[in-house]
Amino acid sequence: MQNTKENYSIKLPEHKVYLTEKVKEEARLVSEFLKQDITSNNINLGNSVLWVCPYTRTIKTTNIINDILGITKVKEDIVLIE
């Protein structure tokens, strides 16, 4: 939604922009693709960390990724905002 500037028409501040159903599905599909690649290449995610900005949409995207990849270390940092 942010990249399409749709948030302008609904008057949401950038940090509160939510994920559309299409974006949720895209995040799920990309995560499944990554999971297959990680598994087929025997990559250990045990020391992995996901860094996200504290925007609602990035946290929700991280939750979708973690449902599939299971990365337990997530760190937020305000310097990662767009």
DODO-542997 format. One line per 10 residues: number of its first residue (from 1); for each residue x, y, z of N, C-alpha, C. Coordinates in Angstrom, 3 decimals. Example, Ala and Ser with C-alpha at 12.3 -4.5 7.8 and 13.67 -1.06 7.14 Angstrom:
2
1 = 13.190/-5.690/7.800/12.300/-4.500/7.800/13.200/-3.300/7.800; 12.850/-2.250/7.080/13.670/-1.060/7.140/12.900/0.030/7.870
//
This chain:
82
1 = 0.812/-1.182/0.000/0.000/0.000/0.000/0.870/1.265/0.000; 1.932/1.268/0.772/2.786/2.445/0.819/3.413/2.724/-0.539; 3.929/1.712/-1.173/4.605/1.944/-2.444/3.658/2.385/-3.546; 2.376/2.124/-3.378/1.399/2.556/-4.375/0.807/3.910/-4.032; 1.201/4.455/-2.902/0.725/5.760/-2.417/-0.762/5.754/-2.072; -1.367/4.560/-1.929/-2.775/4.467/-1.561/-3.035/5.043/-0.174; -2.024/5.059/0.666/-2.227/5.606/2.010/-2.564/7.089/1.969; -2.190/7.791/0.902/-2.506/9.210/0.805/-4.021/9.420/0.734; -4.699/8.574/-0.008/-6.141/8.748/-0.178/-6.928/8.393/1.079; -6.391/7.521/1.924/-7.115/7.167/3.147/-6.563/7.902/4.361
11 = -5.613/8.784/4.119/-5.078/9.686/5.141/-4.450/8.958/6.337; -3.693/7.908/6.054/-2.966/7.204/7.106/-1.532/7.694/7.153; -1.013/7.935/8.346/0.418/8.250/8.428/1.235/7.019/8.032; 2.382/7.268/7.498/3.199/6.185/6.940/3.447/5.040/7.925; 3.689/5.355/9.183/4.007/4.303/10.144/2.808/3.433/10.506; 1.597/3.820/10.079/0.407/3.033/10.377/-0.184/2.353/9.146; 0.491/2.433/8.036/-0.004/1.802/6.814/-0.050/0.294/7.031; -1.151/-0.296/6.652/-1.343/-1.734/6.858/-1.057/-2.518/5.575; -0.987/-3.824/5.721/-0.742/-4.694/4.571/-2.060/-5.048/3.893; -2.070/-5.000/2.588/-3.235/-5.462/1.843/-3.190/-6.991/1.785
21 = -4.294/-7.589/1.428/-4.346/-9.052/1.306/-3.368/-9.533/0.232; -3.237/-8.769/-0.837/-2.298/-9.132/-1.912/-0.867/-9.168/-1.374; -0.486/-8.168/-0.615/0.875/-8.111/-0.075/1.103/-9.234/0.930; 0.101/-9.551/1.730/0.228/-10.669/2.678/0.493/-11.973/1.931; -0.242/-12.181/0.854/-0.058/-13.392/0.055/1.322/-13.405/-0.599; 1.772/-12.266/-1.112/3.104/-12.191/-1.714/4.192/-12.485/-0.682; 4.041/-11.970/0.521/5.023/-12.235/1.578/5.051/-13.719/1.921; 3.877/-14.330/1.958/3.803/-15.768/2.249/4.477/-16.579/1.141; 4.204/-16.243/-0.106/4.791/-16.982/-1.235/6.311/-16.836/-1.276; 6.799/-15.625/-1.055/8.250/-15.406/-1.047/8.888/-16.178/0.110
31 = 8.239/-16.177/1.258/8.766/-16.907/2.415/8.817/-18.406/2.146; 7.792/-18.928/1.492/7.795/-20.361/1.146/8.913/-20.676/0.157; 9.130/-19.805/-0.815/10.220/-19.975/-1.760/11.563/-19.985/-1.028; 11.749/-19.017/-0.132/12.996/-18.956/0.641/13.185/-20.209/1.486; 12.111/-20.688/2.085/12.182/-21.899/2.924/12.661/-23.086/2.093; 12.132/-23.225/0.891/12.569/-24.312/0.013/14.051/-24.194/-0.316; 14.495/-22.985/-0.637/15.895/-22.761/-0.974/16.788/-23.022/0.238; 16.380/-22.554/1.392/17.141/-22.762/2.628/17.261/-24.253/2.933; 16.159/-24.959/2.795/16.155/-26.399/3.064/17.013/-27.156/2.061; 16.856/-26.846/0.777/17.604/-27.584/-0.246/19.103/-27.299/-0.185
41 = 19.484/-26.158/0.359/20.903/-25.821/0.482/21.442/-26.057/1.892; 20.616/-26.692/2.710/21.031/-27.063/4.066/21.585/-25.860/4.855; 20.860/-24.765/4.804/21.272/-23.544/5.501/20.666/-23.538/6.899; 21.482/-23.294/7.890/21.034/-23.242/9.279/20.670/-21.796/9.629; 19.423/-21.575/10.020/18.971/-20.241/10.389/19.089/-19.977/11.892; 19.762/-20.865/12.601/19.859/-20.773/14.052/20.419/-19.470/14.571; 21.317/-18.843/13.846/21.921/-17.575/14.283/21.377/-16.370/13.526; 20.301/-16.577/12.778/19.751/-15.498/11.963/18.986/-14.483/12.802; 19.018/-13.248/12.333/18.284/-12.160/12.970/17.566/-11.385/11.873; 16.292/-11.103/12.091/15.549/-10.232/11.185/15.527/-8.833/11.789
51 = 16.019/-7.877/11.037/15.998/-6.481/11.466/14.856/-5.788/10.747; 14.018/-5.085/11.492/12.871/-4.396/10.915/12.739/-3.008/11.509; 12.098/-2.130/10.753/11.749/-0.833/11.337/10.444/-1.035/12.113; 10.115/-0.147/13.018/8.941/-0.359/13.868/7.603/-0.004/13.217; 7.547/0.095/11.916/6.279/0.369/11.241/5.383/-0.862/11.298; 4.106/-0.633/11.383/3.123/-1.718/11.470/3.296/-2.717/10.340; 3.450/-2.233/9.116/3.518/-3.151/7.968/4.761/-4.033/7.990; 5.878/-3.496/8.477/7.087/-4.322/8.504/7.013/-5.371/9.609; 6.402/-5.024/10.719/6.243/-5.995/11.804/5.302/-7.114/11.364; 4.219/-6.751/10.694/3.284/-7.776/10.214/3.919/-8.653/9.132
61 = 4.729/-8.060/8.270/5.439/-8.852/7.264/6.413/-9.815/7.939; 7.087/-9.344/8.969/8.002/-10.195/9.724/7.263/-11.371/10.343; 6.068/-11.134/10.848/5.275/-12.225/11.425/4.932/-13.279/10.377; 4.609/-12.835/9.167/4.320/-13.782/8.079/5.570/-14.599/7.757; 6.701/-13.932/7.655/7.961/-14.618/7.372/8.272/-15.635/8.458; 8.102/-15.229/9.698/8.437/-16.120/10.805/7.495/-17.309/10.930; 6.260/-17.160/10.490/5.347/-18.302/10.476/5.901/-19.422/9.608; 6.658/-19.050/8.591/7.202/-20.030/7.651/8.660/-20.362/7.937; 9.481/-19.366/8.190/10.912/-19.606/8.390/11.294/-19.896/9.836; 10.537/-19.396/10.769/10.808/-19.672/12.180/12.041/-18.977/12.742
71 = 12.360/-17.797/12.231/13.485/-17.044/12.780/12.999/-16.384/14.069; 13.618/-16.720/15.167/13.112/-16.264/16.458/13.707/-14.935/16.915; 14.829/-14.557/16.358/15.468/-13.301/16.762/15.026/-12.182/15.823; 14.255/-11.259/16.370/13.774/-10.119/15.597/14.147/-8.858/16.364; 14.762/-7.925/15.671/15.163/-6.673/16.304/14.597/-5.516/15.508; 14.059/-4.553/16.229/13.541/-3.343/15.609/14.557/-2.217/15.759; 14.618/-1.393/14.721/15.501/-0.230/14.786/14.886/0.895/13.950; 14.699/2.026/14.562/14.071/3.168/13.907/14.885/3.682/12.723; 16.177/3.436/12.697/16.995/3.919/11.584/16.696/3.183/10.281; 15.928/2.122/10.344/15.600/1.357/9.149/14.352/1.866/8.422
81 = 13.764/2.962/8.887/12.579/3.478/8.207/12.951/3.960/6.804; 11.983/3.984/5.939/12.216/4.352/4.539/12.560/5.815/4.404
//
